[in-house]
Structures are given as structure tokens and as C-alpha cells.
């Protein structure tokens, strides 16, 4: 897990007042994200793989058919390595027992500092012990304005990741207008996220729905018609992304421009927001406004990386002025080679495959390696 990620916390608690107290303690900080509160121990074992928490807090006095000790045993038997912190009271002491999966104890009453410190400590120890499952990298390709090459970059980035040996999936997050369908000329009857079940999604469901592009990557398509967009819920998308993250090394999301509930949920989940900026006054203005919004939300600055697209076409804007406006130099650049990019787009093929030796292709290959920790660009020689 990257150091700048939020710790994903799942609370299993059947006392509403305690659950509300924990929610309140976590509201004023950005280090820990409460992914859900479950009150039924019987369903928790099935939902944990879907919710993908980094740490679980479990009430030792959990009522119902499945008690806390039974749930811990079930998780262990299922091969789960998610560390559990037992929540208890002084009259009912519990001992930490890593062999059983109990990595910490939190005794009531506790403060926000106690809660955050214990969750952070357990998570850190789990990572240092090397027991945490290796995570894929999830990148949202985002832009505060249309027409800056977002979908083209997302498509080629996913293909470049595959070329570098990573199992790669591309998600069409432009739910309303289905930008990837248009770029790749996908048939209107090709399945979309709406063809997945609405309850629990498994790998076999994805096999039937994902579009296998000739470039070698899998693509989860948006619905084929605008009015279908309202049928895609935030909960549906979160469930699918949790599964994709377990199955793929690289998950690339081609986002739409809006900052609505769905997009914010997606941005919360990703490791990196790759924000596209160009030498265009409107794009720069919107980028500055978006940076302010991200600060208010609580995203650390390191969660966002800028890629300057068409970097060699400054349109009369001084590169130093752009850096001052952003507050930093863009981490990545992609040059402008319309003679290569446009024909590839018109054919619905990635330019990193149709012309891999081109400068723009090598820029995207380097971008993939930097974001995803992959190998050197395939076929790249000394420069």
C-alpha cells in the first residue's frame, strides 16, 4: 500500500450508539476511511473480500448467531489476512493473538487519538511483517475540462501497462456518454456494467461482461445509451472496483469531467489521480479551482499527479507561469504528435502499439512505468 493511501477500516458493531461514536471520531481526519459498518457477523465473512478493508474493528461482545470469536475463526479458515482489532470493555478483557488474527485490542472508553493510533499501528505492523496482500495500482485519469485528451491517454496508458507485463483493465467511468465506446467503436450490444448482477459480483460474472480489446486489455464499458447512466449506482461501481483490484495489476479509470457523487466515490478509492493539464487558459483555471476543491475534501497533495499533455505546444503560455499556477512542475509530460495520435484514434487503436517508437508513445510508456511501478518501456532504447 502506498504511503499516501488512506487506511480502509471496516467496523463490525451491532450497537448503533458505538457505531455512531466511531463515525464521529473519524470524521475530522483523512488518514482512515470508514468503508462500512456491519451489524451482522454472519454476513461479514462474505462481505470482507468485497469491501477490501485494510483493518477490521470487531466488537468482542457482538450478538447474533455468529459471535466475535466465531467470526475471527471463520476469517482465518477462509485464508483472510486482514488484521482484526477487538473492541471491548475493561470488564471483558481480550488478549491480542496474531496467530488467531487478533492484532490489537481497543478498550472503551477511547478517544479519537486512541482509535487512530491503534488502527495505524496495526496496519503498519501488518505491512512491515509482509503479511498484507500485494495490492494492484488504481489510477483515475481525470481532467477538469473536456478536449484535453483524457480518454486517449487512459486507453494508451492501460495498453502500455499491459506491454510492461501487468494484467491491465480499463474502466469507462464516463457513465453517461461512454467515451470509450465511441473511441473504440464498440458495438452497441456489447455488454456493460449494467449486465453485472446487482448483489455479489464474482470473477465469472466479469468474464462474461468485460470487453476484450484487440490490444490485449480488458475493458469494462459504460452503458450504451445516455438514459441508462442513472441505473449505475455508486454502490455498484464500488463493488466492481473492489473485485477488479484483486484480479488485475493495473486498474485505469477514464473519468468524466463532473465532480458528482459517483466520481467522488471513484476518486476516493484510487491510489493516484492523474490530472491532465494543457497550455490552455481555461484548463489551467479549472485545474487551480479543482486543486482547491481537493484540499477541502482532504486529499493529500501527493495523491494527485499532473501530466502536461501536448507539452511542446505551449500556445504562448510560459511554462514557468504554468508551474507557478499549479504550485509545482507537472510530474509527467506527453508531447504533441497529432500525425500519430489522430490516425490511431480514428482507427480505434492505441498509438503505443501502432507506432511504439514514436516520442509520444515513449512518453506514455514512461508514464505507465512511473505510475504503476512497471518495467522500462518495451522496446525503448537509450535516449
C-alpha positions, 0 to 999 in steps of 0.5 A, spaced: 500 500 500 502 506 498 504 511 503 499 516 501 493 511 501 488 512 506 487 506 511 480 502 509 477 500 516 471 496 516 467 496 523 463 490 525 458 493 531 451 491 532 450 497 537 448 503 533 450 508 539 458 505 538 457 505 531 455 512 531 461 514 536 466 511 531 463 515 525 464 521 529 471 520 531 473 519 524 470 524 521 475 530 522 481 526 519 483 523 512 488 518 514 482 512 515 476 511 511 470 508 514 468 503 508 462 500 512 459 498 518 456 491 519 451 489 524 451 482 522 457 477 523 454 472 519 454 476 513 461 479 514 465 473 512 462 474 505 462 481 505 470 482 507 473 480 500 468 485 497 469 491 501 477 490 501 478 493 508 485 494 510 483 493 518 477 490 521 474 493 528 470 487 531 466 488 537 468 482 542 461 482 545 457 482 538 450 478 538 447 474 533 448 467 531 455 468 529 459 471 535 466 475 535 470 469 536 466 465 531 467 470 526 475 471 527 475 463 526 471 463 520 476 469 517 482 465 518 479 458 515 477 462 509 485 464 508 483 472 510 489 476 512 486 482 514 488 484 521 482 484 526 482 489 532 477 487 538 473 492 541 471 491 548 470 493 555 475 493 561 470 488 564 471 483 558 478 483 557 481 480 550 488 478 549 491 480 542 493 473 538 496 474 531 496 467 530 488 467 531 488 474 527 487 478 533 492 484 532 490 489 537 485 490 542 481 497 543 478 498 550 472 503 551 472 508 553 477 511 547 478 517 544 479 519 537 487 519 538 486 512 541 482 509 535 487 512 530 493 510 533 491 503 534 488 502 527 495 505 524 499 501 528 496 495 526 496 496 519 503 498 519 505 492 523 501 488 518 505 491 512 512 491 515 511 483 517 509 482 509 503 479 511 498 484 507 496 482 500 500 485 494 495 490 492 494 492 484 495 500 482 488 504 481 489 510 477 483 515 475 485 519 469 481 525 470 481 532 467 477 538 469 475 540 462 473 536 456 478 536 449 484 535 453 485 528 451 483 524 457 480 518 454 486 517 449 491 517 454 487 512 459 486 507 453 494 508 451 496 508 458 492 501 460 495 498 453 502 500 455 501 497 462 499 491 459 506 491 454 510 492 461 507 485 463 501 487 468 494 484 467 491 491 465 483 493 465 480 499 463 474 502 466 469 507 462 467 511 468 464 516 463 457 513 465 453 517 461 456 518 454 461 512 454 467 515 451 470 509 450 465 506 446 465 511 441 473 511 441 473 504 440 467 503 436 464 498 440 458 495 438 452 497 441 450 490 444 456 489 447 455 488 454 456 493 460 456 494 467 449 494 467 449 486 465 453 485 472 448 482 477 446 487 482 448 483 489 455 479 489 459 480 483 464 474 482 470 473 477 465 469 472 460 474 472 466 479 469 468 474 464 462 474 461 461 482 461 468 485 460 470 487 453 476 484 450 480 489 446 484 487 440 490 490 444 490 485 449 486 489 455 480 488 458 475 493 458 469 494 462 464 499 458 459 504 460 452 503 458 450 504 451 445 509 451 445 516 455 438 514 459 441 508 462 447 512 466 442 513 472 441 505 473 449 505 475 449 506 482 455 508 486 454 502 490 455 498 484 461 501 481 464 500 488 463 493 488 466 492 481 472 496 483 473 492 489 473 485 485 477 488 479 483 490 484 484 483 486 484 480 479 488 485 475 495 489 476 493 495 473 486 498 474 485 505 469 479 509 470 477 514 464 473 519 468 468 524 466 469 531 467 463 532 473 465 532 480 458 528 482 457 523 487 459 517 483 466 520 481 467 522 488 466 515 490 471 513 484 476 518 486 476 516 493 478 509 492 484 510 487 491 510 489 493 516 484 489 521 480 492 523 474 490 530 472 491 532 465 493 539 464 494 543 457 497 550 455 490 552 455 487 558 459 481 555 461 484 548 463 489 551 467 483 555 471 479 549 472 485 545 474 487 551 480 479 551 482 479 543 482 486 543 486 482 547 491 476 543 491 481 537 493 484 540 499 477 541 502 475 534 501 482 532 504 486 529 499 493 529 500 497 533 495 501 527 493 495 523 491 494 527 485 499 527 479 499 532 473 501 530 466 502 536 461 499 533 455 501 536 448 507 539 452 511 542 446 505 546 444 505 551 449 500 556 445 504 562 448 503 560 455 510 560 459 511 554 462 514 557 468 507 561 469 504 554 468 508 551 474 507 557 478 499 556 477 499 549 479 504 550 485 509 545 482 512 542 475 507 537 472 510 530 474 509 527 467 509 530 460 506 527 453 508 531 447 504 533 441 504 528 435 497 529 432 500 525 425 500 519 430 495 520 435 489 522 430 490 516 425 490 511 431 484 514 434 480 514 428 482 507 427 480 505 434 487 503 436 492 505 441 498 509 438 503 505 443 502 499 439 501 502 432 507 506 432 511 504 439 517 508 437 514 514 436 516 520 442 509 520 444 508 513 445 515 513 449 512 518 453 506 514 455 510 508 456 514 512 461 508 514 464 505 507 465 512 505 468 512 511 473 505 510 475 504 503 476 511 501 478 512 497 471 518 495 467 522 500 462 518 501 456 518 495 451 522 496 446 525 503 448 532 504 447 537 509 450 535 516 449 
